[in-house]
Structure formats: structure tokens, C-alpha cells
Amino acid sequence: MKSSSSKKQFTATKRTSIDHQQQREDKIAIEEEETKTVRLLVDETNKKKWKNWWVRTTTTFMMIGGFFFILASGHIWAILMVIAISTVVYNEVLQIAQGPAKDSNFKWFKTMSWYFLATTTYFLYGESIIYYFQHVVLVDRVLLPFATHHRFISFVLYVIGFVFFVANLKKGQYKRQFQQFGWMHMALLLIVFQSHFIVNNILEGLIWFFLPTSLVICNDIFAYICGFFWGRHPLIQLSPKKTIEGFLGAWICTLLFGFMWSTLLMRFNYLICPVKDLSMSAWSHIECHPINPVFISVPWKLPDMWITVMKTLFHKEITQVWIAPIQFHTLIMACFASLIAPFGGFFASGVKRAFNVKDFGQSIPGHGGMTDRMDCQFLMGFFAYIYYQSFIKTYHLNIGAILATIINNLSLSDQLELLERLLTYFVNQGILDPSVLEISRVFLTENARQIIV
């Protein structure tokens, strides 16, 4: 009986192995067939090509219109938009990996993924709030403990999730569970982590969010247009409909667009000023001093050959032109948006092929899911942040930084002594009445008097 049972079990196992092997061979055959039958946009029938064109164009203008409206509504709405988009993208990326998880009855996976998203969001955006709004957070009695112990709280929250994951490991499912755990952390790193830097760009000044985003949108549009009309040579196997003509044409168009677009954007204080008040909008009166020198035009002397050419063409001697440094920085950003950022899209294409799906979703007609449209934006936003911090940002002392230094590095007695000396300084300068010194001592609590003594 045991021999017969073992034989049946061996036969069943062998049959299952053969079935799995056949499925893999069928999948490979289908992929090879799809690769052979891929048609470039320029080769598609006019009816299908133009139908897709109009659907894609309509939704593109709707998205651009909505983007401009949110941008004009204020910094807080732009931040909420970034958080909402990153959440949707995170969900779409997890959805394509949840099929196996559901098959294995991993009931905890969805809850766990949202818990880690909330924990990561709390840590990253908490860091941004503390850094950019120190002058508000550090003087609030309720918020101060959360600010000073923010990283420890974040660590505890992460450890709770980690312990819960380990406690739910099940025999026979270890490999699948660790795959899902790793996939979730990859999504957090590539989506939530990078989108946090996009929010930091907004807080540094809307132009550092708007300009890089516009460059990617411009490059995407002109890559589609150039590929639509002239694309003949495939660019990369991961994305067969992308063409060399579209890639190079978009690069040239993005360089020209970026130079002209930055010339326009640098004229608006709403875009170039760092955030001081989240209630600001495009209709608010905004001024910032000092203005970052990158937005100030300076004269550039033209080479002698250029002067000769300009004189021949315009019958006028032009020896110099006024150009702001931001215009040159934009050319570098445009090169990244055209030559490097698209590889974020190719990476996403590789993910789709790995999971054998056409799009990440169907939320945007003609485009696919939100991830299909934002795959390049995360990488571009991260680059814009690093580039800005490395080559553009000017560092000045501010109230928040000084306040953080005082609270974090001085004892309470030293802080009270500093307060008294500041009041004495203002009295000596004739700014405050001398009675303020007596009043300040009267209103000290008993604990404060003991500390001073």
C-alpha cells in the first residue's frame, strides 16, 4: 500500500512539474510572439493610431489643466497632490504583486503594506515639517516632544511592524512571504522615499517642483509626437514602441522648451520664493529677501565670432546678452529629463513584463494607470532635489535654525539667561521699556526662579 501510495504521489508530482514547465514554455513563446508582432506607432493603421492620439491628447490636456489649477491653489494643495499620487502609485505597484499573496492566503499582507506606508510617511514628512517649520514646531508645547523624539518614535513604529511580520511567518510559505516583504520595501524606497524629496522641492520654492515636472511632461509629449510621425528604429527591447527618433527629438525639444520656460517662470515670486506660510496661493502678495542669485540675470560677453554673425544677421552689434544662471541649470535638468529619467519608465516596463501585465492600471484613459504616467517623475524629482542642494541652494541662518540650536543645546538655565540678555539688549537699544526686565522676573514660575538661583 505504501509503495502504491508513494508511486501515485511521485506520478502526481512529476505531472505537476511537467505542467509548470509547459506553462513556462507557453509564456516564453507568447512573449516571443508579442515581440515579433510589435508594431511601431508610425506603422499602425490610421484609424487606430488617430483614435489613440485623440484619447491620449484629451486626457493629457485634462491632467495638465488640473495640475495648473492645483499649483495655483497653493503649496499645501501641491503637497497633498504629491502625497495622493505617491499613495495611488504605491497601491498600483503592490496590486500587481498581490495575486500570489492572495493565492497563499496572506491576509495580513495588505494591512501590513498600508501600515508600513503610514509609518514611512510619518517619518519622512515629519522630518520635512521639523526642518522647514522649526520656528513653529519647537515653540509649541504639544508638538515639541514629538519633534525632539521624532526619529525614535518612527523607529518604534517600524519595529512594531517588523515584529508583527516575523510573528506571522508560516511554515511552507517563508519564501513567498519574504518576497512580498522585499517587494513592499522596494515600493517604499522607489516611490514614497523619492516622493518625499519632491515635497521638499515644493517647500524650497514651487519652481523646483514645477520646472522638473514640466520638463518630464514636455519630453514625454514630444517623444510621443516624434515617434508618432517619424519613429522607425526601436530604442530598447523593454519598451518596443519607444524609438530612437522619438528619444532624440524629445531631447532637442525639451532643451529649447526648458530654456524658454525657465525664462518665464523666474519672473514670478510665487514660484521662486521658499515657503513661509502654507496658506499662500498664486493670488497672494509674496516677496522674499534676499532673492537667490540664480534668478538674477547677469551679462555674458559673446565670442567674437558670434558678434560677427549677429551683426551680419541683424545689422546691429550685440556684444553681450543677459542670462540668469537658472537658465543654464535648466539645460542640465532638461538633459537629465530627456536622457536619464526615461529609464525610470523603462524600469517600470521591465516590472510589467516580469508580472506579465500591459499597464499598472486603467485609471487614465489612453495612458494606463497612474504609475504609467509618473514612473519618470519620481527619479526626476529626486535628481532635482540633489542638484538643487548641491549647486543652487544658498544657506543663511534663520530663526528656526537658531531656535533649534538653543532648545537642543542649551540647558533651561542657559535659555533663561539668554532671554534676559536679549531683553537687556533691546532695552539698551531703546526698543523696549526698562520695566520689561522687572515684569519678566515677576512672571517667572517658582521652578524657573529656583533654576536661575
C-alpha positions in Angstrom: 0.0 0.0 0.0 2.8 2.4 0.9 4.6 1.6 -2.3 1.4 2.2 -4.3 0.8 5.5 -2.5 4.4 6.7 -3.0 4.2 5.8 -6.7 1.0 7.8 -7.1 2.5 10.8 -5.2 5.6 10.6 -7.4 3.4 10.5 -10.5 1.4 13.5 -9.4 4.5 15.5 -8.5 6.0 14.6 -11.9 2.8 15.6 -13.7 2.7 19.0 -11.8 6.4 19.6 -12.7 5.6 18.9 -16.3 2.6 21.2 -16.2 4.7 24.1 -14.7 7.4 23.5 -17.3 4.8 23.6 -20.1 3.3 26.9 -18.7 6.7 28.5 -18.6 7.4 27.4 -22.2 4.0 28.7 -23.3 4.6 32.0 -21.6 8.1 32.4 -23.3 6.5 31.5 -26.6 3.8 34.2 -26.1 6.3 36.8 -25.2 8.5 36.0 -28.2 5.4 36.2 -30.5 4.4 39.5 -28.9 7.9 40.8 -29.5 7.8 39.8 -33.2 4.4 41.3 -33.8 5.0 44.7 -32.0 4.2 47.5 -34.4 5.6 51.0 -34.1 3.1 53.9 -33.9 4.1 55.1 -37.4 3.2 51.7 -38.8 -0.3 51.3 -37.2 -3.4 51.8 -39.2 -4.6 55.4 -39.4 -7.9 54.7 -37.7 -6.4 53.1 -34.7 -3.5 55.5 -34.5 -5.6 58.6 -34.6 -8.2 57.3 -32.2 -5.5 56.6 -29.6 -4.0 60.0 -30.4 -7.2 61.9 -29.6 -7.9 59.9 -26.4 -4.4 60.4 -25.2 -4.3 64.1 -26.1 -7.7 64.8 -24.4 -6.6 63.2 -21.1 -3.2 64.9 -21.3 -4.8 68.3 -21.5 -7.2 67.5 -18.7 -4.3 66.4 -16.5 -2.2 69.5 -17.4 -5.2 71.7 -16.6 -5.8 70.1 -13.3 -2.1 70.3 -12.5 -2.1 74.1 -13.1 -5.2 74.6 -11.0 -3.8 72.7 -8.0 -0.4 74.5 -8.4 -2.2 77.9 -8.3 -4.3 76.9 -5.3 -1.3 76.9 -3.0 1.7 75.0 -1.7 -0.4 72.8 0.7 -2.5 71.6 -2.2 0.5 70.8 -4.3 1.9 68.8 -1.4 -1.3 66.9 -0.9 -1.4 66.2 -4.6 2.1 64.6 -4.4 1.2 62.5 -1.4 -2.1 61.4 -3.1 -0.2 60.4 -6.3 2.5 58.5 -4.5 -0.2 56.6 -2.5 -2.0 55.6 -5.7 1.2 54.6 -7.3 2.3 52.6 -4.3 -1.1 50.8 -4.3 -0.8 50.0 -8.0 2.7 48.6 -7.6 1.5 46.4 -4.8 -1.6 45.2 -6.6 0.4 43.5 -9.4 2.3 41.5 -6.8 -0.7 40.7 -4.6 -2.0 37.9 -6.9 0.3 35.3 -5.4 -0.2 36.7 -2.0 -4.0 36.2 -2.2 -3.5 32.6 -3.5 -1.4 31.9 -0.5 -4.0 33.4 1.9 -1.6 36.1 3.1 -4.5 38.0 4.8 -2.0 40.2 6.6 -0.2 41.5 3.5 -2.5 44.3 2.5 -2.8 45.6 6.1 0.9 45.3 6.6 1.7 47.2 3.4 -0.6 50.1 4.5 0.9 50.1 8.0 4.4 50.4 6.6 3.3 53.2 4.2 1.8 55.1 7.1 5.0 54.6 9.2 7.3 55.7 6.4 5.1 58.7 5.6 5.1 59.8 9.3 8.9 59.6 9.4 9.7 61.3 6.1 7.2 64.1 6.2 7.8 64.6 9.9 11.4 65.2 9.1 10.4 67.8 6.5 8.0 69.6 8.8 10.5 69.8 11.6 13.2 71.1 9.3 11.2 73.7 7.4 8.9 74.8 10.2 11.2 74.7 13.2 10.1 78.2 14.3 6.6 76.9 14.7 7.0 73.3 15.9 9.7 74.0 18.5 7.7 76.6 20.4 4.5 74.5 20.7 4.1 72.7 23.9 2.3 69.7 22.4 4.5 69.4 19.3 7.9 69.8 20.9 8.1 66.3 22.4 7.1 64.8 19.0 9.8 66.9 17.3 12.6 66.2 19.7 11.9 62.4 19.7 10.6 62.1 16.2 13.2 59.6 14.9 12.8 57.3 18.0 9.0 57.3 17.6 9.4 56.4 13.9 11.9 53.6 14.8 9.5 52.1 17.4 6.6 52.2 14.8 8.8 50.4 12.3 9.9 47.8 14.8 6.3 47.0 15.7 5.6 46.2 12.0 8.7 44.2 11.8 7.9 42.1 14.8 4.4 41.6 13.5 5.8 40.3 10.2 8.2 37.9 11.9 5.4 36.6 14.2 3.2 35.8 11.2 5.8 33.7 9.3 4.2 30.4 8.4 5.9 27.1 7.6 5.9 26.3 3.9 5.3 30.0 2.9 8.6 31.6 4.1 9.9 32.2 0.6 6.6 33.8 -0.6 6.3 35.9 2.5 9.8 37.3 2.3 9.3 38.0 -1.4 6.3 40.1 -0.5 8.1 41.8 2.3 11.0 42.7 0.0 8.6 43.9 -2.8 6.9 46.2 -0.3 10.1 47.8 0.8 11.2 48.3 -2.8 8.0 50.1 -3.4 8.5 52.3 -0.3 12.1 53.1 -1.4 11.4 53.9 -5.0 8.0 55.6 -4.6 7.4 57.0 -1.1 11.1 57.8 -0.3 11.6 59.7 -3.6 8.2 61.5 -3.5 9.3 62.9 -0.1 12.1 64.8 -1.9 9.6 66.2 -4.3 7.7 67.6 -1.4 11.0 69.2 -0.1 11.3 70.8 -3.6 7.9 72.4 -3.1 8.9 73.8 0.2 12.2 75.2 -1.2 10.1 77.1 -3.8 7.5 75.9 -6.3 9.8 76.4 -9.3 11.9 73.5 -8.1 8.9 71.2 -8.3 7.1 72.8 -11.3 10.2 73.1 -13.6 11.4 69.5 -13.4 7.9 68.2 -13.7 7.3 70.3 -16.7 10.5 69.1 -18.4 9.4 65.4 -18.0 5.9 66.2 -19.3 7.4 68.1 -22.3 9.9 65.2 -23.0 7.1 62.6 -22.8 4.8 64.6 -25.1 7.5 65.2 -27.8 8.8 61.7 -27.6 5.3 60.5 -28.4 4.9 63.1 -31.2 8.3 62.5 -32.8 7.8 58.7 -32.5 4.2 59.0 -33.9 5.3 60.7 -37.1 8.9 59.7 -37.7 9.7 56.8 -35.4 11.3 53.9 -37.4 14.1 52.4 -35.2 13.2 50.8 -31.8 15.1 52.2 -28.9 15.1 49.5 -26.2 13.6 46.0 -26.0 11.9 46.6 -22.7 9.7 49.2 -24.4 9.4 48.2 -28.0 7.3 51.2 -29.1 9.9 53.7 -28.0 12.0 54.8 -30.9 15.4 56.4 -31.4 13.8 59.2 -33.4 11.3 60.0 -30.6 14.1 59.8 -27.9 16.4 62.3 -29.7 13.6 64.5 -31.0 12.3 64.9 -27.5 15.7 65.7 -26.1 16.1 68.7 -28.5 12.6 69.9 -27.9 13.0 69.7 -24.2 16.2 71.7 -24.2 14.5 74.5 -26.2 11.4 74.4 -24.0 13.4 74.4 -20.8 15.4 77.4 -21.7 12.3 79.5 -22.6 10.1 78.1 -19.8 12.7 78.9 -17.1 12.9 82.5 -18.5 9.2 82.9 -17.9 8.9 81.1 -14.5 11.7 83.1 -12.8 9.7 86.3 -13.1 7.1 85.1 -10.5 7.8 85.5 -6.8 5.1 82.9 -6.1 7.3 80.3 -7.8 10.8 81.3 -6.7 10.2 82.2 -3.0 10.7 79.4 -0.4 7.6 78.6 1.6 7.0 80.7 4.8 3.2 80.2 5.0 1.4 77.1 3.7 -1.8 79.2 3.1 -0.1 81.1 0.3 -1.6 80.9 -3.2 -1.0 82.4 -6.7 -3.2 85.3 -5.7 -1.2 86.1 -2.5 1.2 89.0 -2.4 4.6 87.3 -1.9 8.1 88.8 -1.5 11.3 87.1 -0.5 14.6 88.7 0.5 17.2 88.0 -0.4 16.4 86.5 -3.7 18.5 83.6 -4.7 21.2 84.9 -7.1 20.3 82.1 -9.5 17.3 84.1 -10.6 19.2 87.3 -11.2 20.2 88.0 -14.9 23.9 88.8 -15.5 25.7 90.0 -18.6 27.5 87.3 -20.7 30.1 88.5 -23.2 29.6 86.9 -26.6 32.6 85.3 -28.5 33.9 87.5 -31.4 32.6 85.0 -34.0 29.1 85.2 -32.5 29.3 89.0 -32.5 30.2 89.0 -36.2 27.3 86.6 -37.0 24.8 88.6 -35.0 25.9 91.8 -36.8 25.5 90.1 -40.2 22.0 88.8 -39.4 20.5 91.7 -37.5 22.7 94.6 -38.8 23.4 95.5 -35.2 26.4 95.0 -33.0 25.5 92.8 -30.0 28.4 92.2 -27.7 26.6 90.7 -24.6 23.4 89.0 -23.6 21.7 88.9 -20.2 21.1 85.4 -18.9 20.2 84.2 -15.5 22.1 81.1 -14.1 18.8 79.3 -13.7 18.6 79.1 -17.5 21.9 77.2 -17.7 20.9 74.9 -14.8 17.6 74.2 -16.6 19.6 72.9 -19.6 21.3 70.3 -17.3 17.9 69.4 -15.8 16.5 69.1 -19.4 19.3 66.7 -20.3 18.5 64.5 -17.3 14.8 64.6 -18.0 15.4 63.5 -21.6 18.3 61.1 -21.3 18.2 59.6 -17.8 14.6 60.0 -16.4 13.1 57.8 -19.2 15.0 54.9 -17.7 12.6 55.1 -14.8 9.9 54.4 -17.4 12.0 51.5 -18.8 12.4 50.1 -15.3 8.6 50.2 -14.9 8.2 48.5 -18.3 10.5 45.7 -17.0 8.4 45.3 -13.9 5.2 45.0 -16.1 6.9 42.4 -18.2 8.1 40.5 -15.2 4.5 40.2 -14.0 3.1 39.8 -17.5 0.7 42.9 -17.4 0.2 45.6 -20.0 -0.4 48.5 -17.7 -0.3 49.2 -14.0 -4.0 50.2 -14.1 -6.7 51.7 -16.2 -7.4 54.9 -14.2 -6.2 57.3 -17.0 -7.7 56.6 -20.5 -5.1 56.3 -23.2 -2.2 56.2 -20.6 -2.9 53.2 -18.3 -2.5 53.6 -14.6 -1.1 56.5 -12.5 2.3 54.6 -12.3 2.5 54.6 -16.1 2.5 58.4 -16.1 4.6 59.0 -13.0 7.4 56.5 -13.5 9.8 59.1 -14.7 8.7 61.9 -12.3 10.0 60.2 -9.1 13.5 59.9 -10.4 13.4 63.4 -11.9 12.2 64.9 -8.6 14.9 63.1 -6.6 17.6 64.4 -9.1 16.2 68.0 -8.9 16.4 67.9 -5.1 20.0 66.6 -5.1 21.1 69.1 -7.8 19.4 72.0 -6.0 21.0 71.2 -2.7 24.4 70.7 -4.3 24.7 73.6 -6.8 22.0 76.1 -6.3 20.8 76.5 -2.7 22.2 79.4 -0.7 22.5 78.8 3.1 21.5 81.5 5.5 20.9 81.5 9.3 17.2 81.6 10.0 15.0 81.8 13.1 14.1 78.2 13.0 17.8 77.0 12.9 18.8 79.3 15.7 15.8 78.3 17.8 16.6 74.6 17.3 20.2 75.2 18.4 19.1 77.0 21.5 16.4 74.4 22.5 18.6 71.3 21.7 21.9 72.5 23.0 21.3 74.9 25.9 20.1 73.9 29.4 17.0 75.6 30.7 19.1 77.9 33.0 21.1 79.0 29.9 18.0 79.6 27.9 16.6 81.8 30.6 19.8 83.7 30.9 19.8 84.2 27.1 16.3 85.5 27.3 17.3 88.0 30.0 20.3 89.2 28.0 18.2 89.6 24.8 15.7 91.7 26.8 18.6 93.8 28.2 19.9 94.3 24.7 16.5 95.6 23.4 16.2 97.9 26.5 19.7 99.3 25.8 18.8 99.9 22.2 15.7 101.8 23.2 13.4 99.2 21.6 11.8 98.0 24.9 10.9 99.9 28.1 13.2 99.1 31.1 10.2 97.9 33.0 10.1 94.8 30.9 13.0 93.4 32.8 11.2 93.6 36.1 8.0 92.2 34.6 9.9 89.3 33.1 11.2 88.4 36.6 7.8 88.8 38.2 6.2 86.4 35.8 8.7 83.6 36.2 7.4 80.4 37.7 8.7 79.1 41.0 10.6 76.4 39.2 12.3 78.9 36.9 13.4 81.1 39.9 15.0 78.1 41.5 16.8 77.2 38.3 18.2 80.7 38.0 19.3 80.8 41.6 
